[in-house]
Amino acid sequence: MRARRTARSSTARESDGIKVSLFWSRANGSVIVEVRDARTEELFVIPVEPEQALDAFQHPFAYAALGFPPDGGDNAHFERAVVELKRQTLSFL
């Protein structure tokens, strides 16, 4: 029997070779927005607070310009969330 997913893509959109995906962790509530450029193979991930998820999904480049985290504080929490969500997501591919 397959293990229950703890990280999943909530929604995704693509335009002109840019794919934006919103991932959340059922286990700890962490949320990230992933932006992938199919033409250049570039990828960046934006850790966001759950309350900011939809806005960050709709405007990922604006959030990326803010830096991590947006309040300028310690980003260790966000880095751990990104690593964990990516690990969970990749384990189910």
HTML snippet that shows the backbone in 3Dmol.js (N, CA, C, O; Angstrom):
<script src="https://3Dmol.org/build/3Dmol-min.js"></script>
<div id="view" style="width:600px;height:400px;position:relative"></div>
<script>
const pdb = `
ATOM      1  N   MET A   1       0.840  -1.181   0.000  1.00  0.00           N
ATOM      2  CA  MET A   1       0.000   0.000   0.000  1.00  0.00           C
ATOM      3  C   MET A   1       0.887   1.248   0.000  1.00  0.00           C
ATOM      4  O   MET A   1       1.892   1.303   0.709  1.00  0.00           O
ATOM      5  N   ARG A   2       0.517   2.220  -0.778  1.00  0.00           N
ATOM      6  CA  ARG A   2       1.314   3.434  -0.923  1.00  0.00           C
ATOM      7  C   ARG A   2       1.119   4.362   0.275  1.00  0.00           C
ATOM      8  O   ARG A   2       0.007   4.530   0.775  1.00  0.00           O
ATOM      9  N   ALA A   3       2.220   4.957   0.722  1.00  0.00           N
ATOM     10  CA  ALA A   3       2.158   5.889   1.850  1.00  0.00           C
ATOM     11  C   ALA A   3       1.325   7.109   1.476  1.00  0.00           C
ATOM     12  O   ALA A   3       1.301   7.534   0.321  1.00  0.00           O
ATOM     13  N   ARG A   4       0.654   7.655   2.462  1.00  0.00           N
ATOM     14  CA  ARG A   4      -0.163   8.844   2.231  1.00  0.00           C
ATOM     15  C   ARG A   4       0.732  10.046   1.984  1.00  0.00           C
ATOM     16  O   ARG A   4       1.710  10.254   2.701  1.00  0.00           O
ATOM     17  N   ARG A   5       0.407  10.823   0.990  1.00  0.00           N
ATOM     18  CA  ARG A   5       1.189  12.020   0.664  1.00  0.00           C
ATOM     19  C   ARG A   5       1.088  13.056   1.758  1.00  0.00           C
ATOM     20  O   ARG A   5       0.006  13.309   2.288  1.00  0.00           O
ATOM     21  N   THR A   6       2.211  13.655   2.098  1.00  0.00           N
ATOM     22  CA  THR A   6       2.186  14.735   3.080  1.00  0.00           C
ATOM     23  C   THR A   6       2.488  16.079   2.431  1.00  0.00           C
ATOM     24  O   THR A   6       2.192  17.119   3.019  1.00  0.00           O
ATOM     25  N   ALA A   7       3.063  16.085   1.251  1.00  0.00           N
ATOM     26  CA  ALA A   7       3.283  17.337   0.512  1.00  0.00           C
ATOM     27  C   ALA A   7       2.591  17.174  -0.829  1.00  0.00           C
ATOM     28  O   ALA A   7       2.717  16.139  -1.483  1.00  0.00           O
ATOM     29  N   ARG A   8       1.876  18.181  -1.224  1.00  0.00           N
ATOM     30  CA  ARG A   8       1.177  18.065  -2.497  1.00  0.00           C
ATOM     31  C   ARG A   8       1.080  19.410  -3.190  1.00  0.00           C
ATOM     32  O   ARG A   8       1.117  20.474  -2.572  1.00  0.00           O
ATOM     33  N   SER A   9       0.955  19.309  -4.496  1.00  0.00           N
ATOM     34  CA  SER A   9       0.761  20.514  -5.284  1.00  0.00           C
ATOM     35  C   SER A   9      -0.708  20.892  -5.179  1.00  0.00           C
ATOM     36  O   SER A   9      -1.580  20.120  -5.577  1.00  0.00           O
ATOM     37  N   SER A  10      -0.982  22.067  -4.650  1.00  0.00           N
ATOM     38  CA  SER A  10      -2.359  22.519  -4.509  1.00  0.00           C
ATOM     39  C   SER A  10      -2.912  23.012  -5.830  1.00  0.00           C
ATOM     40  O   SER A  10      -4.063  22.752  -6.181  1.00  0.00           O
ATOM     41  N   THR A  11      -2.073  23.724  -6.551  1.00  0.00           N
ATOM     42  CA  THR A  11      -2.489  24.253  -7.842  1.00  0.00           C
ATOM     43  C   THR A  11      -1.243  24.615  -8.640  1.00  0.00           C
ATOM     44  O   THR A  11      -0.157  24.776  -8.083  1.00  0.00           O
ATOM     45  N   ALA A  12      -1.414  24.738  -9.932  1.00  0.00           N
ATOM     46  CA  ALA A  12      -0.300  25.118 -10.809  1.00  0.00           C
ATOM     47  C   ALA A  12      -0.860  25.865 -12.011  1.00  0.00           C
ATOM     48  O   ALA A  12      -2.019  25.702 -12.392  1.00  0.00           O
ATOM     49  N   ARG A  13      -0.010  26.675 -12.583  1.00  0.00           N
ATOM     50  CA  ARG A  13      -0.379  27.393 -13.816  1.00  0.00           C
ATOM     51  C   ARG A  13       0.869  27.532 -14.669  1.00  0.00           C
ATOM     52  O   ARG A  13       1.989  27.514 -14.159  1.00  0.00           O
ATOM     53  N   GLU A  14       0.667  27.670 -15.974  1.00  0.00           N
ATOM     54  CA  GLU A  14       1.802  27.807 -16.879  1.00  0.00           C
ATOM     55  C   GLU A  14       1.471  28.810 -17.962  1.00  0.00           C
ATOM     56  O   GLU A  14       0.362  28.836 -18.496  1.00  0.00           O
ATOM     57  N   SER A  15       2.465  29.645 -18.280  1.00  0.00           N
ATOM     58  CA  SER A  15       2.309  30.634 -19.327  1.00  0.00           C
ATOM     59  C   SER A  15       3.676  30.953 -19.910  1.00  0.00           C
ATOM     60  O   SER A  15       4.617  31.253 -19.176  1.00  0.00           O
ATOM     61  N   ASP A  16       3.782  30.888 -21.220  1.00  0.00           N
ATOM     62  CA  ASP A  16       5.007  31.249 -21.928  1.00  0.00           C
ATOM     63  C   ASP A  16       6.244  30.519 -21.379  1.00  0.00           C
ATOM     64  O   ASP A  16       7.325  31.099 -21.279  1.00  0.00           O
ATOM     65  N   GLY A  17       6.065  29.246 -21.028  1.00  0.00           N
ATOM     66  CA  GLY A  17       7.191  28.448 -20.556  1.00  0.00           C
ATOM     67  C   GLY A  17       7.521  28.590 -19.087  1.00  0.00           C
ATOM     68  O   GLY A  17       8.452  27.948 -18.601  1.00  0.00           O
ATOM     69  N   ILE A  18       6.774  29.424 -18.360  1.00  0.00           N
ATOM     70  CA  ILE A  18       6.984  29.600 -16.922  1.00  0.00           C
ATOM     71  C   ILE A  18       5.876  28.847 -16.195  1.00  0.00           C
ATOM     72  O   ILE A  18       4.693  29.133 -16.383  1.00  0.00           O
ATOM     73  N   LYS A  19       6.266  27.883 -15.363  1.00  0.00           N
ATOM     74  CA  LYS A  19       5.295  27.128 -14.577  1.00  0.00           C
ATOM     75  C   LYS A  19       5.403  27.555 -13.122  1.00  0.00           C
ATOM     76  O   LYS A  19       6.492  27.564 -12.549  1.00  0.00           O
ATOM     77  N   VAL A  20       4.274  27.907 -12.532  1.00  0.00           N
ATOM     78  CA  VAL A  20       4.200  28.308 -11.126  1.00  0.00           C
ATOM     79  C   VAL A  20       3.348  27.275 -10.403  1.00  0.00           C
ATOM     80  O   VAL A  20       2.211  27.015 -10.795  1.00  0.00           O
ATOM     81  N   SER A  21       3.905  26.685  -9.342  1.00  0.00           N
ATOM     82  CA  SER A  21       3.188  25.670  -8.571  1.00  0.00           C
ATOM     83  C   SER A  21       3.163  26.069  -7.107  1.00  0.00           C
ATOM     84  O   SER A  21       4.114  26.654  -6.589  1.00  0.00           O
ATOM     85  N   LEU A  22       2.063  25.744  -6.451  1.00  0.00           N
ATOM     86  CA  LEU A  22       1.900  26.003  -5.030  1.00  0.00           C
ATOM     87  C   LEU A  22       1.896  24.662  -4.315  1.00  0.00           C
ATOM     88  O   LEU A  22       1.071  23.800  -4.620  1.00  0.00           O
ATOM     89  N   PHE A  23       2.811  24.476  -3.365  1.00  0.00           N
ATOM     90  CA  PHE A  23       2.913  23.235  -2.604  1.00  0.00           C
ATOM     91  C   PHE A  23       2.665  23.522  -1.131  1.00  0.00           C
ATOM     92  O   PHE A  23       3.090  24.551  -0.606  1.00  0.00           O
ATOM     93  N   TRP A  24       1.974  22.602  -0.476  1.00  0.00           N
ATOM     94  CA  TRP A  24       1.787  22.726   0.967  1.00  0.00           C
ATOM     95  C   TRP A  24       2.003  21.372   1.615  1.00  0.00           C
ATOM     96  O   TRP A  24       1.804  20.325   0.998  1.00  0.00           O
ATOM     97  N   SER A  25       2.410  21.419   2.856  1.00  0.00           N
ATOM     98  CA  SER A  25       2.673  20.207   3.621  1.00  0.00           C
ATOM     99  C   SER A  25       1.514  19.950   4.572  1.00  0.00           C
ATOM    100  O   SER A  25       1.199  20.776   5.430  1.00  0.00           O
ATOM    101  N   ARG A  26       0.895  18.811   4.409  1.00  0.00           N
ATOM    102  CA  ARG A  26      -0.181  18.414   5.309  1.00  0.00           C
ATOM    103  C   ARG A  26       0.377  18.170   6.716  1.00  0.00           C
ATOM    104  O   ARG A  26      -0.318  18.377   7.711  1.00  0.00           O
ATOM    105  N   ALA A  27       1.619  17.735   6.787  1.00  0.00           N
ATOM    106  CA  ALA A  27       2.232  17.392   8.077  1.00  0.00           C
ATOM    107  C   ALA A  27       2.476  18.606   8.958  1.00  0.00           C
ATOM    108  O   ALA A  27       2.203  18.560  10.158  1.00  0.00           O
ATOM    109  N   ASN A  28       2.990  19.705   8.379  1.00  0.00           N
ATOM    110  CA  ASN A  28       3.340  20.852   9.226  1.00  0.00           C
ATOM    111  C   ASN A  28       2.775  22.189   8.747  1.00  0.00           C
ATOM    112  O   ASN A  28       3.037  23.223   9.363  1.00  0.00           O
ATOM    113  N   GLY A  29       2.013  22.185   7.672  1.00  0.00           N
ATOM    114  CA  GLY A  29       1.386  23.413   7.194  1.00  0.00           C
ATOM    115  C   GLY A  29       2.297  24.352   6.425  1.00  0.00           C
ATOM    116  O   GLY A  29       1.884  25.461   6.084  1.00  0.00           O
ATOM    117  N   SER A  30       3.533  23.937   6.142  1.00  0.00           N
ATOM    118  CA  SER A  30       4.461  24.789   5.383  1.00  0.00           C
ATOM    119  C   SER A  30       3.968  24.953   3.950  1.00  0.00           C
ATOM    120  O   SER A  30       3.357  24.050   3.378  1.00  0.00           O
ATOM    121  N   VAL A  31       4.244  26.115   3.389  1.00  0.00           N
ATOM    122  CA  VAL A  31       3.812  26.421   2.023  1.00  0.00           C
ATOM    123  C   VAL A  31       4.990  26.985   1.241  1.00  0.00           C
ATOM    124  O   VAL A  31       5.743  27.817   1.749  1.00  0.00           O
ATOM    125  N   ILE A  32       5.145  26.524  -0.004  1.00  0.00           N
ATOM    126  CA  ILE A  32       6.139  27.095  -0.913  1.00  0.00           C
ATOM    127  C   ILE A  32       5.506  27.322  -2.275  1.00  0.00           C
ATOM    128  O   ILE A  32       4.560  26.637  -2.665  1.00  0.00           O
ATOM    129  N   VAL A  33       6.043  28.287  -2.979  1.00  0.00           N
ATOM    130  CA  VAL A  33       5.697  28.528  -4.376  1.00  0.00           C
ATOM    131  C   VAL A  33       6.951  28.210  -5.180  1.00  0.00           C
ATOM    132  O   VAL A  33       8.031  28.720  -4.884  1.00  0.00           O
ATOM    133  N   GLU A  34       6.805  27.372  -6.189  1.00  0.00           N
ATOM    134  CA  GLU A  34       7.931  26.989  -7.033  1.00  0.00           C
ATOM    135  C   GLU A  34       7.724  27.590  -8.418  1.00  0.00           C
ATOM    136  O   GLU A  34       6.638  27.487  -8.988  1.00  0.00           O
ATOM    137  N   VAL A  35       8.757  28.212  -8.954  1.00  0.00           N
ATOM    138  CA  VAL A  35       8.703  28.816 -10.292  1.00  0.00           C
ATOM    139  C   VAL A  35       9.777  28.155 -11.145  1.00  0.00           C
ATOM    140  O   VAL A  35      10.955  28.159 -10.790  1.00  0.00           O
ATOM    141  N   ARG A  36       9.356  27.582 -12.283  1.00  0.00           N
ATOM    142  CA  ARG A  36      10.281  26.871 -13.171  1.00  0.00           C
ATOM    143  C   ARG A  36      10.155  27.439 -14.586  1.00  0.00           C
ATOM    144  O   ARG A  36       9.057  27.563 -15.129  1.00  0.00           O
ATOM    145  N   ASP A  37      11.302  27.777 -15.165  1.00  0.00           N
ATOM    146  CA  ASP A  37      11.353  28.266 -16.537  1.00  0.00           C
ATOM    147  C   ASP A  37      11.780  27.106 -17.430  1.00  0.00           C
ATOM    148  O   ASP A  37      12.925  26.658 -17.359  1.00  0.00           O
ATOM    149  N   ALA A  38      10.878  26.622 -18.262  1.00  0.00           N
ATOM    150  CA  ALA A  38      11.161  25.462 -19.115  1.00  0.00           C
ATOM    151  C   ALA A  38      12.229  25.766 -20.159  1.00  0.00           C
ATOM    152  O   ALA A  38      12.946  24.860 -20.585  1.00  0.00           O
ATOM    153  N   ARG A  39      12.348  27.010 -20.572  1.00  0.00           N
ATOM    154  CA  ARG A  39      13.332  27.360 -21.606  1.00  0.00           C
ATOM    155  C   ARG A  39      14.756  27.365 -21.072  1.00  0.00           C
ATOM    156  O   ARG A  39      15.676  26.907 -21.750  1.00  0.00           O
ATOM    157  N   THR A  40      14.944  27.880 -19.859  1.00  0.00           N
ATOM    158  CA  THR A  40      16.298  28.002 -19.318  1.00  0.00           C
ATOM    159  C   THR A  40      16.610  26.948 -18.263  1.00  0.00           C
ATOM    160  O   THR A  40      17.749  26.834 -17.810  1.00  0.00           O
ATOM    161  N   GLU A  41      15.586  26.169 -17.870  1.00  0.00           N
ATOM    162  CA  GLU A  41      15.733  25.154 -16.820  1.00  0.00           C
ATOM    163  C   GLU A  41      16.000  25.778 -15.453  1.00  0.00           C
ATOM    164  O   GLU A  41      16.394  25.072 -14.525  1.00  0.00           O
ATOM    165  N   GLU A  42      15.796  27.074 -15.313  1.00  0.00           N
ATOM    166  CA  GLU A  42      15.985  27.729 -14.024  1.00  0.00           C
ATOM    167  C   GLU A  42      14.786  27.452 -13.122  1.00  0.00           C
ATOM    168  O   GLU A  42      13.656  27.307 -13.586  1.00  0.00           O
ATOM    169  N   LEU A  43      15.062  27.383 -11.833  1.00  0.00           N
ATOM    170  CA  LEU A  43      14.042  27.094 -10.846  1.00  0.00           C
ATOM    171  C   LEU A  43      14.325  27.911  -9.599  1.00  0.00           C
ATOM    172  O   LEU A  43      15.476  28.019  -9.175  1.00  0.00           O
ATOM    173  N   PHE A  44      13.283  28.488  -9.007  1.00  0.00           N
ATOM    174  CA  PHE A  44      13.453  29.071  -7.689  1.00  0.00           C
ATOM    175  C   PHE A  44      12.219  28.762  -6.861  1.00  0.00           C
ATOM    176  O   PHE A  44      11.123  28.554  -7.381  1.00  0.00           O
ATOM    177  N   VAL A  45      12.433  28.741  -5.562  1.00  0.00           N
ATOM    178  CA  VAL A  45      11.396  28.372  -4.609  1.00  0.00           C
ATOM    179  C   VAL A  45      11.230  29.508  -3.615  1.00  0.00           C
ATOM    180  O   VAL A  45      12.207  30.063  -3.113  1.00  0.00           O
ATOM    181  N   ILE A  46       9.976  29.846  -3.339  1.00  0.00           N
ATOM    182  CA  ILE A  46       9.667  30.923  -2.417  1.00  0.00           C
ATOM    183  C   ILE A  46       8.889  30.344  -1.238  1.00  0.00           C
ATOM    184  O   ILE A  46       7.737  29.945  -1.406  1.00  0.00           O
ATOM    185  N   PRO A  47       9.486  30.290  -0.062  1.00  0.00           N
ATOM    186  CA  PRO A  47       8.725  29.877   1.120  1.00  0.00           C
ATOM    187  C   PRO A  47       7.848  31.044   1.570  1.00  0.00           C
ATOM    188  O   PRO A  47       8.320  32.177   1.667  1.00  0.00           O
ATOM    189  N   VAL A  48       6.582  30.768   1.842  1.00  0.00           N
ATOM    190  CA  VAL A  48       5.664  31.832   2.252  1.00  0.00           C
ATOM    191  C   VAL A  48       4.834  31.377   3.447  1.00  0.00           C
ATOM    192  O   VAL A  48       4.682  30.181   3.698  1.00  0.00           O
ATOM    193  N   GLU A  49       4.314  32.330   4.160  1.00  0.00           N
ATOM    194  CA  GLU A  49       3.368  32.037   5.230  1.00  0.00           C
ATOM    195  C   GLU A  49       2.063  31.569   4.583  1.00  0.00           C
ATOM    196  O   GLU A  49       1.718  32.035   3.497  1.00  0.00           O
ATOM    197  N   PRO A  50       1.339  30.660   5.225  1.00  0.00           N
ATOM    198  CA  PRO A  50       0.090  30.170   4.638  1.00  0.00           C
ATOM    199  C   PRO A  50      -0.885  31.282   4.252  1.00  0.00           C
ATOM    200  O   PRO A  50      -1.591  31.175   3.249  1.00  0.00           O
ATOM    201  N   GLU A  51      -0.922  32.343   5.049  1.00  0.00           N
ATOM    202  CA  GLU A  51      -1.838  33.455   4.759  1.00  0.00           C
ATOM    203  C   GLU A  51      -1.467  34.183   3.463  1.00  0.00           C
ATOM    204  O   GLU A  51      -2.307  34.866   2.879  1.00  0.00           O
ATOM    205  N   GLN A  52      -0.224  34.044   3.012  1.00  0.00           N
ATOM    206  CA  GLN A  52       0.254  34.735   1.815  1.00  0.00           C
ATOM    207  C   GLN A  52       0.282  33.826   0.589  1.00  0.00           C
ATOM    208  O   GLN A  52       0.695  34.257  -0.488  1.00  0.00           O
ATOM    209  N   ALA A  53      -0.148  32.585   0.736  1.00  0.00           N
ATOM    210  CA  ALA A  53       0.021  31.586  -0.319  1.00  0.00           C
ATOM    211  C   ALA A  53      -0.603  31.996  -1.651  1.00  0.00           C
ATOM    212  O   ALA A  53       0.067  31.952  -2.683  1.00  0.00           O
ATOM    213  N   LEU A  54      -1.863  32.390  -1.645  1.00  0.00           N
ATOM    214  CA  LEU A  54      -2.526  32.731  -2.898  1.00  0.00           C
ATOM    215  C   LEU A  54      -1.898  33.958  -3.552  1.00  0.00           C
ATOM    216  O   LEU A  54      -1.688  33.978  -4.765  1.00  0.00           O
ATOM    217  N   ASP A  55      -1.601  34.965  -2.762  1.00  0.00           N
ATOM    218  CA  ASP A  55      -0.989  36.172  -3.305  1.00  0.00           C
ATOM    219  C   ASP A  55       0.388  35.862  -3.893  1.00  0.00           C
ATOM    220  O   ASP A  55       0.725  36.347  -4.973  1.00  0.00           O
ATOM    221  N   ALA A  56       1.182  35.054  -3.186  1.00  0.00           N
ATOM    222  CA  ALA A  56       2.512  34.677  -3.688  1.00  0.00           C
ATOM    223  C   ALA A  56       2.409  33.831  -4.947  1.00  0.00           C
ATOM    224  O   ALA A  56       3.234  33.964  -5.850  1.00  0.00           O
ATOM    225  N   PHE A  57       1.405  32.963  -5.019  1.00  0.00           N
ATOM    226  CA  PHE A  57       1.180  32.151  -6.217  1.00  0.00           C
ATOM    227  C   PHE A  57       0.833  33.046  -7.406  1.00  0.00           C
ATOM    228  O   PHE A  57       1.298  32.806  -8.520  1.00  0.00           O
ATOM    229  N   GLN A  58       0.035  34.058  -7.177  1.00  0.00           N
ATOM    230  CA  GLN A  58      -0.381  34.957  -8.255  1.00  0.00           C
ATOM    231  C   GLN A  58       0.709  35.951  -8.654  1.00  0.00           C
ATOM    232  O   GLN A  58       0.733  36.418  -9.794  1.00  0.00           O
ATOM    233  N   HIS A  59       1.618  36.282  -7.716  1.00  0.00           N
ATOM    234  CA  HIS A  59       2.662  37.278  -7.962  1.00  0.00           C
ATOM    235  C   HIS A  59       4.027  36.781  -7.482  1.00  0.00           C
ATOM    236  O   HIS A  59       4.640  37.421  -6.628  1.00  0.00           O
ATOM    237  N   PRO A  60       4.517  35.659  -8.009  1.00  0.00           N
ATOM    238  CA  PRO A  60       5.752  35.074  -7.468  1.00  0.00           C
ATOM    239  C   PRO A  60       6.987  35.941  -7.647  1.00  0.00           C
ATOM    240  O   PRO A  60       7.872  35.919  -6.792  1.00  0.00           O
ATOM    241  N   PHE A  61       7.074  36.695  -8.717  1.00  0.00           N
ATOM    242  CA  PHE A  61       8.272  37.504  -8.936  1.00  0.00           C
ATOM    243  C   PHE A  61       8.326  38.670  -7.952  1.00  0.00           C
ATOM    244  O   PHE A  61       9.411  39.085  -7.545  1.00  0.00           O
ATOM    245  N   ALA A  62       7.179  39.195  -7.571  1.00  0.00           N
ATOM    246  CA  ALA A  62       7.154  40.251  -6.563  1.00  0.00           C
ATOM    247  C   ALA A  62       7.612  39.699  -5.211  1.00  0.00           C
ATOM    248  O   ALA A  62       8.364  40.358  -4.493  1.00  0.00           O
ATOM    249  N   TYR A  63       7.163  38.504  -4.869  1.00  0.00           N
ATOM    250  CA  TYR A  63       7.579  37.893  -3.603  1.00  0.00           C
ATOM    251  C   TYR A  63       9.053  37.514  -3.632  1.00  0.00           C
ATOM    252  O   TYR A  63       9.746  37.645  -2.623  1.00  0.00           O
ATOM    253  N   ALA A  64       9.533  37.050  -4.765  1.00  0.00           N
ATOM    254  CA  ALA A  64      10.953  36.697  -4.869  1.00  0.00           C
ATOM    255  C   ALA A  64      11.823  37.931  -4.662  1.00  0.00           C
ATOM    256  O   ALA A  64      12.903  37.838  -4.079  1.00  0.00           O
ATOM    257  N   ALA A  65      11.365  39.076  -5.131  1.00  0.00           N
ATOM    258  CA  ALA A  65      12.126  40.310  -4.981  1.00  0.00           C
ATOM    259  C   ALA A  65      12.197  40.763  -3.521  1.00  0.00           C
ATOM    260  O   ALA A  65      13.086  41.531  -3.152  1.00  0.00           O
ATOM    261  N   LEU A  66      11.268  40.291  -2.693  1.00  0.00           N
ATOM    262  CA  LEU A  66      11.263  40.669  -1.275  1.00  0.00           C
ATOM    263  C   LEU A  66      12.380  39.997  -0.496  1.00  0.00           C
ATOM    264  O   LEU A  66      12.821  40.513   0.531  1.00  0.00           O
ATOM    265  N   GLY A  67      12.839  38.852  -0.975  1.00  0.00           N
ATOM    266  CA  GLY A  67      13.849  38.095  -0.242  1.00  0.00           C
ATOM    267  C   GLY A  67      13.200  37.172   0.766  1.00  0.00           C
ATOM    268  O   GLY A  67      11.979  37.159   0.916  1.00  0.00           O
ATOM    269  N   PHE A  68      14.024  36.399   1.458  1.00  0.00           N
ATOM    270  CA  PHE A  68      13.503  35.409   2.399  1.00  0.00           C
ATOM    271  C   PHE A  68      14.032  35.686   3.789  1.00  0.00           C
ATOM    272  O   PHE A  68      15.231  35.919   3.936  1.00  0.00           O
ATOM    273  N   PRO A  69      13.217  35.674   4.793  1.00  0.00           N
ATOM    274  CA  PRO A  69      11.777  35.827   4.703  1.00  0.00           C
ATOM    275  C   PRO A  69      11.427  37.276   4.420  1.00  0.00           C
ATOM    276  O   PRO A  69      12.294  38.146   4.506  1.00  0.00           O
ATOM    277  N   PRO A  70      10.164  37.556   4.082  1.00  0.00           N
ATOM    278  CA  PRO A  70       9.789  38.921   3.724  1.00  0.00           C
ATOM    279  C   PRO A  70      10.054  39.949   4.824  1.00  0.00           C
ATOM    280  O   PRO A  70      10.282  41.119   4.518  1.00  0.00           O
ATOM    281  N   ASP A  71      10.031  39.544   6.089  1.00  0.00           N
ATOM    282  CA  ASP A  71      10.245  40.524   7.163  1.00  0.00           C
ATOM    283  C   ASP A  71      11.723  40.784   7.447  1.00  0.00           C
ATOM    284  O   ASP A  71      12.051  41.588   8.320  1.00  0.00           O
ATOM    285  N   GLY A  72      12.625  40.109   6.713  1.00  0.00           N
ATOM    286  CA  GLY A  72      14.048  40.339   6.887  1.00  0.00           C
ATOM    287  C   GLY A  72      14.665  39.602   8.060  1.00  0.00           C
ATOM    288  O   GLY A  72      15.835  39.813   8.378  1.00  0.00           O
ATOM    289  N   GLY A  73      13.898  38.747   8.704  1.00  0.00           N
ATOM    290  CA  GLY A  73      14.400  38.012   9.865  1.00  0.00           C
ATOM    291  C   GLY A  73      15.224  36.799   9.471  1.00  0.00           C
ATOM    292  O   GLY A  73      15.649  36.663   8.324  1.00  0.00           O
ATOM    293  N   ASP A  74      15.442  35.927  10.434  1.00  0.00           N
ATOM    294  CA  ASP A  74      16.211  34.706  10.233  1.00  0.00           C
ATOM    295  C   ASP A  74      15.462  33.788   9.270  1.00  0.00           C
ATOM    296  O   ASP A  74      14.268  33.550   9.448  1.00  0.00           O
ATOM    297  N   ASN A  75      16.143  33.280   8.268  1.00  0.00           N
ATOM    298  CA  ASN A  75      15.454  32.467   7.275  1.00  0.00           C
ATOM    299  C   ASN A  75      15.649  30.968   7.486  1.00  0.00           C
ATOM    300  O   ASN A  75      15.301  30.185   6.602  1.00  0.00           O
ATOM    301  N   ALA A  76      16.186  30.546   8.614  1.00  0.00           N
ATOM    302  CA  ALA A  76      16.413  29.116   8.864  1.00  0.00           C
ATOM    303  C   ALA A  76      15.109  28.338   8.814  1.00  0.00           C
ATOM    304  O   ALA A  76      15.075  27.234   8.270  1.00  0.00           O
ATOM    305  N   HIS A  77      14.038  28.886   9.366  1.00  0.00           N
ATOM    306  CA  HIS A  77      12.736  28.211   9.331  1.00  0.00           C
ATOM    307  C   HIS A  77      12.285  27.983   7.893  1.00  0.00           C
ATOM    308  O   HIS A  77      11.804  26.903   7.551  1.00  0.00           O
ATOM    309  N   PHE A  78      12.441  28.993   7.061  1.00  0.00           N
ATOM    310  CA  PHE A  78      12.011  28.887   5.674  1.00  0.00           C
ATOM    311  C   PHE A  78      12.877  27.903   4.903  1.00  0.00           C
ATOM    312  O   PHE A  78      12.365  27.130   4.094  1.00  0.00           O
ATOM    313  N   GLU A  79      14.168  27.923   5.144  1.00  0.00           N
ATOM    314  CA  GLU A  79      15.060  26.982   4.460  1.00  0.00           C
ATOM    315  C   GLU A  79      14.709  25.543   4.826  1.00  0.00           C
ATOM    316  O   GLU A  79      14.703  24.672   3.956  1.00  0.00           O
ATOM    317  N   ARG A  80      14.416  25.282   6.099  1.00  0.00           N
ATOM    318  CA  ARG A  80      14.019  23.933   6.522  1.00  0.00           C
ATOM    319  C   ARG A  80      12.707  23.531   5.859  1.00  0.00           C
ATOM    320  O   ARG A  80      12.550  22.384   5.440  1.00  0.00           O
ATOM    321  N   ALA A  81      11.768  24.462   5.760  1.00  0.00           N
ATOM    322  CA  ALA A  81      10.482  24.158   5.135  1.00  0.00           C
ATOM    323  C   ALA A  81      10.657  23.796   3.664  1.00  0.00           C
ATOM    324  O   ALA A  81      10.030  22.857   3.174  1.00  0.00           O
ATOM    325  N   VAL A  82      11.498  24.534   2.968  1.00  0.00           N
ATOM    326  CA  VAL A  82      11.746  24.245   1.551  1.00  0.00           C
ATOM    327  C   VAL A  82      12.368  22.870   1.388  1.00  0.00           C
ATOM    328  O   VAL A  82      11.923  22.087   0.550  1.00  0.00           O
ATOM    329  N   VAL A  83      13.378  22.569   2.168  1.00  0.00           N
ATOM    330  CA  VAL A  83      14.042  21.264   2.074  1.00  0.00           C
ATOM    331  C   VAL A  83      13.053  20.140   2.346  1.00  0.00           C
ATOM    332  O   VAL A  83      13.018  19.151   1.614  1.00  0.00           O
ATOM    333  N   GLU A  84      12.258  20.284   3.384  1.00  0.00           N
ATOM    334  CA  GLU A  84      11.305  19.232   3.749  1.00  0.00           C
ATOM    335  C   GLU A  84      10.220  19.057   2.688  1.00  0.00           C
ATOM    336  O   GLU A  84       9.892  17.928   2.322  1.00  0.00           O
ATOM    337  N   LEU A  85       9.668  20.148   2.198  1.00  0.00           N
ATOM    338  CA  LEU A  85       8.627  20.033   1.168  1.00  0.00           C
ATOM    339  C   LEU A  85       9.171  19.423  -0.117  1.00  0.00           C
ATOM    340  O   LEU A  85       8.507  18.593  -0.739  1.00  0.00           O
ATOM    341  N   LYS A  86      10.364  19.826  -0.519  1.00  0.00           N
ATOM    342  CA  LYS A  86      10.959  19.249  -1.731  1.00  0.00           C
ATOM    343  C   LYS A  86      11.223  17.761  -1.533  1.00  0.00           C
ATOM    344  O   LYS A  86      10.987  16.963  -2.441  1.00  0.00           O
ATOM    345  N   ARG A  87      11.714  17.381  -0.346  1.00  0.00           N
ATOM    346  CA  ARG A  87      11.981  15.963  -0.074  1.00  0.00           C
ATOM    347  C   ARG A  87      10.691  15.160  -0.148  1.00  0.00           C
ATOM    348  O   ARG A  87      10.654  14.096  -0.765  1.00  0.00           O
ATOM    349  N   GLN A  88       9.644  15.661   0.471  1.00  0.00           N
ATOM    350  CA  GLN A  88       8.364  14.964   0.473  1.00  0.00           C
ATOM    351  C   GLN A  88       7.787  14.866  -0.932  1.00  0.00           C
ATOM    352  O   GLN A  88       7.274  13.821  -1.329  1.00  0.00           O
ATOM    353  N   THR A  89       7.872  15.952  -1.672  1.00  0.00           N
ATOM    354  CA  THR A  89       7.321  15.972  -3.026  1.00  0.00           C
ATOM    355  C   THR A  89       8.082  15.029  -3.941  1.00  0.00           C
ATOM    356  O   THR A  89       7.467  14.260  -4.680  1.00  0.00           O
ATOM    357  N   LEU A  90       9.397  15.072  -3.906  1.00  0.00           N
ATOM    358  CA  LEU A  90      10.206  14.224  -4.786  1.00  0.00           C
ATOM    359  C   LEU A  90      10.083  12.752  -4.443  1.00  0.00           C
ATOM    360  O   LEU A  90      10.273  11.904  -5.315  1.00  0.00           O
ATOM    361  N   SER A  91       9.771  12.427  -3.197  1.00  0.00           N
ATOM    362  CA  SER A  91       9.654  11.022  -2.818  1.00  0.00           C
ATOM    363  C   SER A  91       8.430  10.366  -3.436  1.00  0.00           C
ATOM    364  O   SER A  91       8.325   9.139  -3.430  1.00  0.00           O
ATOM    365  N   PHE A  92       7.511  11.147  -3.963  1.00  0.00           N
ATOM    366  CA  PHE A  92       6.300  10.597  -4.563  1.00  0.00           C
ATOM    367  C   PHE A  92       6.268  10.690  -6.068  1.00  0.00           C
ATOM    368  O   PHE A  92       5.268  10.322  -6.684  1.00  0.00           O
ATOM    369  N   LEU A  93       7.332  11.169  -6.677  1.00  0.00           N
ATOM    370  CA  LEU A  93       7.366  11.270  -8.140  1.00  0.00           C
ATOM    371  C   LEU A  93       7.720   9.956  -8.765  1.00  0.00           C
ATOM    372  O   LEU A  93       7.795   9.856  -9.990  1.00  0.00           O
TER     373      LEU A  93
END
`;
const viewer = $3Dmol.createViewer("view");
viewer.addModel(pdb, "pdb");
viewer.setStyle({}, {cartoon: {color: "spectrum"}});
viewer.zoomTo();
viewer.render();
</script>
